[in-house]
Structures are given as structure tokens and as C-alpha cells.
Amino acid sequence: MGERYDSTAAEHYAAYRPPLHPRILERLVGPSEEFASGLDVGCGTGISSVALARHCRAVTGIDPSASMLERAEPHPRVVYRSGTGAVPGALPGSPFDVVAFAGSLFYTKSAELRRGLLDLCREGAPWLVYDFEILLDPVLAALGAGVRSEASDYDHTVDLSDWEGFETVIRGRERIRLEVRSVEMVHLLLSDSNRHDALAERHGNTDLFGTLVKLVERDPGLRGLEAEIHFSRHRGPGGCA
Ligand SMILES: C[S@@+](CC[C@H](N)C(=O)[O-])C[C@H]1O[C@@H](n2cnc3c(N)ncnc32)[C@H](O)[C@@H]1O
């Protein structure tokens, strides 16, 4: 997140996203816990809404970005709406039994959001906050293409522990590893323009994808994807969660 996208990068972004959302939600939601209605704030292209739908009978995903919503993943139990949650107004599925922010709280957190969402939720509903950082620097270094991270004030650890009336029930940070296929790793590498440019500079632009797939294929160590995950679960005011 905080990456630079263009159309080539967007194609690779659409071609593969690692299945981190369900893995993180498993740390926040009990195995037998099921919610009637969930709200996914800042749903983007719906990856997080579909992941939340594993734990809910119905999910509403909201996002202010029309271009994100246009690409939103269809799912029989998910509806998407344009919105921020900070502007009062009914949403399908309200009152919600659970609220989730996947990589979106940093952008959305405000007093208006708190007020707007409390009106749309049941008392004591759990609020789930999570984010992740995919650690590709070692893979890039092994492929001879270092990319200097741009300075950013983005905070992956933002949560709701400082909101009055909210109680933190779970808070964690872990490094997890997924084994991925060579083509998946290369889609991921090329899904950001800075990484794409650095790899093209090192390996040339003629069949960059094919060249990288062969290189990753030769080294099983490059098919391990590491991510730093951050997650918290909060109990909203009133009731229990
Ligand atoms: C990094 S993306 C995460 C998308 C999705 N939740 C996921 O996990 O793939 C952050 C999303 O927050 C959305 N966003 C930005 N400001 C927002 C706001 N004020 N209210 C709701 N969503 C917002 C952006 O449009 C973007 O889709």
C-alpha cells in the first residue's frame, strides 16, 4: 500500500493478489463466530469484502473511489456502495454486527467516521482493523534490483485504541510466510511501477515477465513470500464483543 500504479502495474495487480486477508481475519474472528451483517469500510476492489463474507451472512462494502468500485469483485453475499461511512445515511445491511477496515483505517479515521458508523452499528459490535506489508526487498535484491522505499508517513499499525468508549480485545503483529508459484511472485513484483522499472533496468524490457519467471523458477527460496501483518479487534461502545 502506498505503491505507485500504472496500467501495466494494474494488470499484474489484477492478475494476482496473495490470500492474506482470510489469513489475518482468522486471527480476529473465532472459528464458530458468524455475523449476520458486516460492513467493510474502504473496500477497494472488494478483496477484503469477500474475505469478510466468510464470517458474515451478508456484507456491504463501501468506498469513495468509483474506479475501485468499478473493479469490485462480484460475490452473491456482498453489495458495494459508494461512500465513506463518515456521511450520515442508511446503507443496505444496517444495523451492522461487525465493521472491518483492511488497509483503510489510516485514510478514513476521523471523528466524523466514528459518529457516522456508530449510528449504523449495533451496540458493542466488534470493529476489526488490519493491514499488511509484503516484504519484497530480499526477492528484489536476489534479482539484482534494489528499490529504495519512498519516505512515507503511512502507518500500518493504526488502530482504534484511542477512541473513547472502545476497548481493545485483540492486538497483534506477526511475520507470516506463504509459498507462492513463480508466476504469482512475478505478478506481485511487477504490480508496482517502481519495482517494475528497477527490474526492467536490470533485466531489460523484452519479455521481462518470462525472464523473471525463469529466474524465480530456478531458486525455490524466491517463492517464499513474507508479510508483516498488523491486526486489532475492538469492542465498540455498549454490549459485548
Ligand atoms: C489500500 S486500499 C484497501 C482496499 C481493500 N480494503 C483491500 O484490502 O484490498 C484503501 C482503500 O481506502 C479507500 N478510502 C480512502 N479514503 C476513504 C474514506 N474516507 N472512506 C472510505 N474509504 C476510503 C480507498 O479508496 C481505497 O480503496
Ligand as a Chemical Component Dictionary entry (heavy atoms), coordinates in Angstrom:
data_LIG
# 
_chem_comp.id                   LIG 
_chem_comp.type                 NON-POLYMER 
_chem_comp.pdbx_formal_charge   0 
_chem_comp.three_letter_code    LIG 
# 
loop_
_chem_comp_atom.comp_id 
_chem_comp_atom.atom_id 
_chem_comp_atom.alt_atom_id 
_chem_comp_atom.type_symbol 
_chem_comp_atom.charge 
_chem_comp_atom.model_Cartn_x 
_chem_comp_atom.model_Cartn_y 
_chem_comp_atom.model_Cartn_z 
_chem_comp_atom.pdbx_ordinal 
LIG C1  C1  C 0  -5.257  0.182  0.383  1  
LIG S1  S1  S 1  -6.877  0.246  -0.188 2  
LIG C2  C2  C 0  -7.585  -1.162 0.621  3  
LIG C3  C3  C 0  -8.703  -1.736 -0.168 4  
LIG C4  C4  C 0  -9.296  -3.032 0.385  5  
LIG N1  N1  N 0  -9.841  -2.847 1.705  6  
LIG C5  C5  C 0  -8.300  -4.172 0.374  7  
LIG O1  O1  O 0  -7.985  -4.689 1.436  8  
LIG O2  O2  O -1 -7.862  -4.563 -0.720 9  
LIG C6  C6  C 0  -7.556  1.622  0.739  10 
LIG C7  C7  C 0  -8.958  1.998  0.296  11 
LIG O3  O3  O 0  -9.466  3.027  1.161  12 
LIG C8  C8  C 0  -10.296 3.841  0.397  13 
LIG N2  N2  N 0  -10.543 5.133  1.086  14 
LIG C9  C9  C 0  -9.773  6.243  1.072  15 
LIG N3  N3  N 0  -10.355 7.215  1.818  16 
LIG C10 C10 C 0  -11.512 6.705  2.295  17 
LIG C11 C11 C 0  -12.574 7.198  3.127  18 
LIG N4  N4  N 0  -12.548 8.425  3.626  19 
LIG N5  N5  N 0  -13.597 6.364  3.431  20 
LIG C12 C12 C 0  -13.636 5.098  2.961  21 
LIG N6  N6  N 0  -12.675 4.580  2.158  22 
LIG C13 C13 C 0  -11.631 5.361  1.841  23 
LIG C14 C14 C 0  -9.562  3.975  -0.929 24 
LIG O4  O4  O 0  -10.409 4.412  -1.988 25 
LIG C15 C15 C 0  -9.022  2.558  -1.116 26 
LIG O5  O5  O 0  -9.921  1.782  -1.889 27 
# 
loop_
_chem_comp_bond.comp_id 
_chem_comp_bond.atom_id_1 
_chem_comp_bond.atom_id_2 
_chem_comp_bond.value_order 
_chem_comp_bond.pdbx_ordinal 
LIG C1  S1  SING 1  
LIG S1  C2  SING 2  
LIG S1  C6  SING 3  
LIG C2  C3  SING 4  
LIG C3  C4  SING 5  
LIG C4  N1  SING 6  
LIG C4  C5  SING 7  
LIG C5  O1  DOUB 8  
LIG C5  O2  SING 9  
LIG C6  C7  SING 10 
LIG C7  O3  SING 11 
LIG C7  C15 SING 12 
LIG O3  C8  SING 13 
LIG C8  N2  SING 14 
LIG C8  C14 SING 15 
LIG N2  C9  SING 16 
LIG N2  C13 SING 17 
LIG C9  N3  DOUB 18 
LIG N3  C10 SING 19 
LIG C10 C11 SING 20 
LIG C10 C13 DOUB 21 
LIG C11 N4  SING 22 
LIG C11 N5  DOUB 23 
LIG N5  C12 SING 24 
LIG C12 N6  DOUB 25 
LIG N6  C13 SING 26 
LIG C14 O4  SING 27 
LIG C14 C15 SING 28 
LIG C15 O5  SING 29 
# 
